[in-house]
Amino acid sequence: MTFAPDDRPLPTPDVQWAGGVLRSRRFQDFYFDPRDGVAQSRHAFLAGNRLAERFAAARHFVVAETGFGTGLNFLLCRNLWRSVAQVDAQLHYVGVEGFPLARWQLERALSPFAVLARERAELLARWPPSEPGFRRLVFDGGRLRLTLLLGEVSAMLESLDAQVDAWFL
């Protein structure tokens, strides 16, 4: 699925590598905690939204994230979903990103997380070009859909028609 609200090119992310971790110069922040990004994401986003128990009980669940970044939260969310959700349940993950990273930047940023190697490889294989619009990626035989909204965040969210069960802000 592709939807492009305008034809303006997306701004490139202004990033640097600091101690092997990706950092945004534009926002003066790391993409994830340089000490333990996985632990931070699991605590703040997965546990903070009680996703293990909510996923286990859900037939259909929608997570939306502002600032998709490296996709680390998505990969961890997908991993948890696959381990606790019912076999026929569906997850729709919506990621909004105004400054999408290039495939090589994602690969480098996520490479330290060996526990997510399979999920990382599958995301990288489907990673779309950095062009504005909606991009739908399908995983796990259709049980999981990732919709990337690439463009200015407020414009993308105005175009989104979804009932969201959990937000990652």
Secondary structure, DSSP 8 states (H G I E B T S, - for coil): -EE-S---------EEEETTEEEETTTTEESS-SS-HHHHHIIIIIITTTHHHHHHH-SEEEEEEE--TTSHHHHHHHHHHHHHS-TT-EEEEEEEESS---HHHHHHHHTT-GGGHHHHHHHHHH---S-SEEEEEEEGGGTEEEEEEES-HHHHHHH-----SEEE-
